[in-house]
Each structure stands twice: as structure tokens, then as C-alpha cells.
């Protein structure tokens, strides 16, 4: 807690420098604008709202729950041509095809996940699982991710996420596939199943837990209040979760996200995403080394206006953090589980 040291991340096979004393230094750098508190519940000019017209001219239905539609500006398309053959090994290219979808969580623009009801969050989880099954039938990787807040590049405050299915395994997926496969081969147990059992016993990095799930600030966390959401049993994919596990997932997500918002009493920005065993042709292969998990990467460090920048040493050498994961977990753990906006109700 007082002296710098490096910690190993077995999931990514890399290291993070922990320099807890640096959080005491004065800050004279950039201050971010807090997210707006006056987001209108419905705006006909917002392309994600029910009944609004999107950029391609299509009109959204008057949806009342979740709503999924093709991304109007997709990064991946299913019919992209093959790239030309390379004339040198230093100039390689490969085919990249896929499908990109957008999923609205709720018809109201001013209702983020921590303010939604448990049945509404459960509906989001079910829609995630349906998309993972549908797209995973033909694509090897289905990446579900949410960018929340302008600080994380989100251009629309309406509660939503994206789902990109690709014809290839992206870098992070290939890396986690290798490390988890090696761990199972060497130790006879899936890495993140063993890790969840260890963290549940040690408790020093535990944030919230229930019968089926636990959330920790991982031992190797890079971002200040980064968390890892893990199931207690061995499960490979989101679509493999039972009804009770989905209910408890809705509950633990709500509890975590309320704590995030309560930390600085602001709609907490983050990027999050699910990682599970590959799909497509991998559905016929042995993927026992995989354990389903979700990563949450929030940028805020000291307040609603001071963020952690991954620049300089982080870009050119290795990741570095300014408070220990144990300190971050203790602070999150101690926060109330009633949202700050509802305390006066």
C-alpha cells in the first residue's frame, strides 16, 4: 500500500506497475465535465428513442422494453471482399467480416442500468443471451459491450450497448483463449474459476457477492476502480446461464452499478464487456478452459472530474495505477447500495 511494486495479470500475460503513493500528488491537469443531469426522457431528435428517425431514414418502433437494430454505421459488414495477397510478410492483411447491432436497454433516455428495476435488467440479460446465441451460430466471436458516458466515447446518453460479431477472434479473445488454455493444462482447473474461489475466500478485493456471482477489483487491475464480474460455477457462455443465475446476475449488476454511481455521486462512466468461450465452429470444440466473465473499465480516479489517463509510460512501457486494488475495493465495498438519487424518496 505504500511502496511501488509490479503485479502479474495471468489473464493477459502481462504486468501492471502499482504506485499507490502517487495518488497523493496535487492535480493541476485536465478536469472533465460531469455528465448532464437533465437528459430528457424522450426526445424526437434522439435516434435511439422510440418513434424517432435514425440516420438511415428508418423509424424506430414504439418499443417498450429492449430494442435491437442493425448499426447504421457498422465497423463490420458480412459481405466485405477479400484483401489482396501480400507481397511481403511485413505487410499482411486478412479478411474481416461480421455484423454490428445496437441494443437499447429501455425506452427512456434518462434511465441508466443502476436506476432500472431488476425485471428490466433481467430483460437486458436475456436479450444479450439471445443475441449471443443467434450471432454465435455462425460467427466465432460475439462481443457485447457498453460504452457509458461521453468520457468513454459514447455519443448518445440513451441507455444502450453494442454487439459486434466477427469472422475472426479479436486480439483480447485470442490472448485470453491462450492463457486460460495453458492454465487448465498446467493446473487442471479453469483459471477464473480458481481465481473466483480464491477471491471469495480472501475477501480483501471483494466488492459485492451473492449465491451465484461475485465482483472483485482484480489483483492485477489497471484502471482505478476496474472490476471483474465472475460466476461461482464453471460456465462457458452467457447463454448457458440458468434462470436463477440470470436473476442473480441482474441483482449483482444493479448493486455494483449503484456503488459506481454513489462513488462520486455522478452517472459513472465506464466501458464494459462480456468475454466467454468462442462460438461458431468452436461450439463443436472443447472449450472447458474458458470461464464466462465481464470486465468493467471506469476511467475516473479522484472525483467526477479527474480521470486516469493511459498515456506516456502506459503506452510505451506498461500499465500503471495510482492506488492499490485493495484500497479501491474497500472504498467501493463501503458505499451504500441505495442510489444517491433515490435516498430522498
N, C-alpha and C positions, 0 to 999 in steps of 0.2 A: 504493500500500500504506500510505501514511502520511497522506494528505490526502483529505478527503471530495470526492466527485465524483458525478455522475449518469451512469447508463448507459442506453442506449436498448434496449428489447425490441421488435424488429421483428415478432415473432410476435403480440404483444398490442397493439402500437402504443402503448406507454406507457413510463414511465421508473422506474428504481429509484435511490434515494439510497444510495451506498456510503460508510460511515463506519467505516473499519477501526480507527481509534484507539479506538473506543468499547468494543471487546472487552476492553480493559484495565481498565475501570471495575469497582470492587468490586460484588459482587452480594449484596443483602440481601432479595431478593424471594422469590417462591414457589418452593418446592422440590417437585418431583414425586416420587411413589412409583415406584421401579423396578418393571418388570413382574415378576409372580411367576415363580419358577423351578421351582415344584413342581406344574405343571399335570398332572393325571392323564392318562394315555394314553387311557383310556376311562372315561366317566362316564355311567351310565344316565340321569342328570338333565340332561345336556347335550343340548339338542335337535338339535345338529349331528352327534352321534356315531352310528355305525351301530347300528341296532336301537332307538334312542331315540325317544320320542314327542314330537312337536312341539306347539306351542301350539294348533294346529287339530285335534289328536287323531290326525293321521296318524303312522304308524310308519315310520321310515326303514328301507330295506333294509340288509342286512349288506354294504354296499358295500366293495370292496377297493381301489378307485382313486379317480378323481374321481366326484363325485355332484352332480347338478344337480336343483333342485326349485323350484317357484314360491315366491316370497317370501310368507310368511304374513301380512305386514303391508306390502303394496305401496304405493309412493308414486304409481304409475301403474297404471290399470286400462284394459282395452281398450274398455269399454262406457260410459265416462263421458259424461253428457249435454252438449250444447252450452250454454255460458253465455248468459244473457240479453243482448240487444243493449244497448250502452251509450247513454246519453242525453247523453254529453259526451266529447270527445276526451281529457280528463284522467283518465277512468275507463274504460279499455279492458280487456277480458278476451278470451281466446281459448281454444279447445278444447285440451285436453291429454289425450291417451290414450297407452296403452302397456302394456308388460309388464315385470315385475320378477322376476328369478330370483336364486337363491343358488347358488354353486358351491363345494363343499368340495374342497380340493386333495388331501386324504389322509384315511384313516380314523383316524389317530392325532392326538389333540389336542395333543400335546407336540412335534410335528414341523412347524416352520415351513419356508418355502421354502428358506432357505440351508442347512438340515440335510437336505433331501430329496436323493435321488440324481438324476443327470442324466436317466435314463429317466422318473422320476416328474415332474420339472419339464417334460420334453417332453410328457408326457401332459396336463399343465395347459395348455400352449400349444396343443395340438391341440384340447382342449375349448373354449378361447377362440375359436379359429378356426371351429369348428363352430357355436358359438352366434352368432358374428358373421354367418355365412352364413345360418343358419336365421332369425334375427330380422331380419337386414338384407334379406331377401327382400321384406318388407312395410313395415318401419319405416325412416325416413330416418337415424336416429341410434341406434347401439348403443354405450352407454357401459359398458365393462368397467373396474371399479375395485376396489381393495383398500384398506380401512382397517385398518392393522395396529397393534394396541396400544390400550389404554384411553385413552391420551393423545390419540389421533385419533378417539375416539368409538366404538371397537369394543367391543361389549358381550360378545363371546364369544371366548375365546382360541383356539378351534379354527381351524386354517388354512383360510381361505375368502375368497371375494371376492363381489362382486355384479355383476349385469349388468342394466342398465336400458335398454330400447328405447323410444323416444319417437316420437310422430307429428309432432314438430317438431324443428328444430335448436336445441339449447340455446345459451345466450349464448356460452360459450367456443368452441363449434363454429362459430357464425356469425362470431365475431371472427377465428378462425384461417382460416376459409374466405376472408374478405375480404383479410386481409394476404397470404396465400400466393398468391391470385389476382393481386393487384396486383404482387407481386414477380415472378411469372412473366411478366406482361405487360410490365413495365419492364426486366427483365434477361434474359429468355429462358431461365431455368433455375429449377427449383423451389427455393424459399428454403432449406429444411432440407437438401436435397441439397448445395447450395453451402456451407451452413454446416458440414455434416459434413466436407466436403473441406477447408475452411479449418482446422477444429479438429484434424483428423488431421495436418495439416502443421505447425501451430503447437505443438501438444502441451502447452502450459502449463496448459490446463484439462482435459486428458485424464485419465481415471481408469483405465479398462480398455478394451482393444480386442481384436478377433480378425478373422478374414478377412471376416466379413460385418457386423459391428456395432462401434460404439464408444459409450462412455458418457463424457459430459463434465459438469462443473459449468458450466452455460451462462454465457456472458459477462454476461448480464442476470439471473442467479439472484437470487431474492428470499429464499428460506429458506436457512439457514446451509449445509446440506450437500445442497441440492437438486441433482438430476442429471437429465439428458436422455439417453434411450436412442435411438440412431439407426441405421438400416440404412445400409450403404455404397452400395447401388444404389437406383435410383428404384423404390419400391414404394408403392402407394397404400393397401393394406388388409392387415390381419393375415392374412386368408385367402389372400392372394396369395403368401405366403412358400413357398419350396421346402423340401424335406426337409432339405437341408444347412443352410439358413438357420434353420430351426426348431431343429436340433441346436445350432447355434452360439448361438442366442438362449438356449436353456436354459443353456448354459455361461456366457455373459456375465452372465446374471441371477444365477446362483449366485455367481459371483465378486464382483459388485457387492454382493449382499446379505450375503455373508460379511464383506466390508470394512465394511459398515454396522454389523454386529453387533460386529465387532472394535474399532470406534472407541472405544466406551465399555464394551466387554465386557458387553453387555446385548442382549436381543432388541429391535432398533432399531425404534421406531415410525415410521410414515410413512403418507401417502396416496399411492397411485399410480394411474395410469390410462392407457389407450391412446387415442390420437387418430389417426384415419385418415379417408380420404375418406368422405363421407356415402353412404348406401346407399338402399334403397327405390327411388323414382323416379330418384334421382341415379345409379343404376347404368347408366342409358342416356345420361348426360351426360358431357361432357368434364371429368374431374377431375384432369388432369395436374398442376395446381398443388399438389396435396396430396402430402405425404410422410408415411408412417407414422412414428409416434414414441410413446414412453412418457414421461410425467412422473413423477418421484419427488419428493414434498414431505415431508421429515422435519422435525419441529419442534425437535429437540434442538440446543442451542447450545454449551454449555461442558462438560457432563457428562451422565450418565444422569438427573440430577435437575433440571437447569436448561434450560428451553426458551426458544425465541424466541416472544414474544407479538406478534401483529399487532394493535395497538391504537393509540389516540391518533393520532399523526402518520400511521401506516399506514392507518388507517380514514378519516381526514379529509383527508389530503393525498396522499401516495403511498408506495409500498413503500420500506422502508429496511432495510439489512443491516449487520451489525457486523464482518464480516471479508470480505476480497475473495474472489471466486470462485477466483482463482488459489491463494490460501492454503488454501481448503477442498479444492481438487483435489489439491494437493500432499500434504496430510495423508491424504486417502483413498488416493491412489496409493501412498503409502509403507507402508500397512498390509499385514500378511500375508494370504495367500489360503487359509490353513488356519483353520477356525473355532476360536475360543478354547475351545470346549467339547471339541474333538477333539485339542487339542495334546498332551494327556497320554496319548492312546491309542497 
